[in-house]
C-alpha cells in the first residue's frame, strides 16, 4: 500500500508543476503570435 501512496504523491507533484507552468507557456506563445506582422497573416490567408 505504501508504494501506491508514493506513486499517487509523485503524480500529484507532476500535475501541480505542469499546471503551475501553464501560464508561463501560454504567455510565451501569445508573445510569438503578437510578433507576426498582420499583413503577413492576411497575405497568407488570401493565397
PALUMTOR-747792 format. One record per residue (C-alpha): x, y, z; residue in three letters. Coordinates in steps of 0.02 Angstrom, whole numbers, plus 50000, padded with zeros to 5 digits. Example, Ala and Ser with C-alpha at 12.3 -4.5 7.8 and 13.67 -1.06 7.14 Angstrom:
506154977550390Ala506844994750357Ser
END
This chain:
500005000050000Unk501445011850034Unk502085010249854Unk500375015449789Unk500335030649903Unk502055035949843Unk501515033949661Unk499985044849694Unk501075057849780Unk502255058349631Unk500785060349511Unk500085074749613Unk501775083449611Unk501935081049423Unk500215088549387Unk500475103049508Unk502105107649421Unk501335105749250Unk499815116449292Unk500915129449376Unk501975131349219Unk500485133149101Unk500265152049119Unk502095154949076Unk501965143748923Unk500395152448864Unk501195169648887Unk502675164848779Unk501525158448642Unk500495174448646Unk502055184848626Unk502545174448473Unk500825176648397Unk500865195448426Unk502585196048343Unk501895190448175Unk501505205448063Unk499655207548022Unk499985209947836Unk500905193247827Unk499405184447905Unk498195192347783Unk499305188447633Unk499455170147679Unk497575168847702Unk497165176047532Unk498295164047437Unk
END
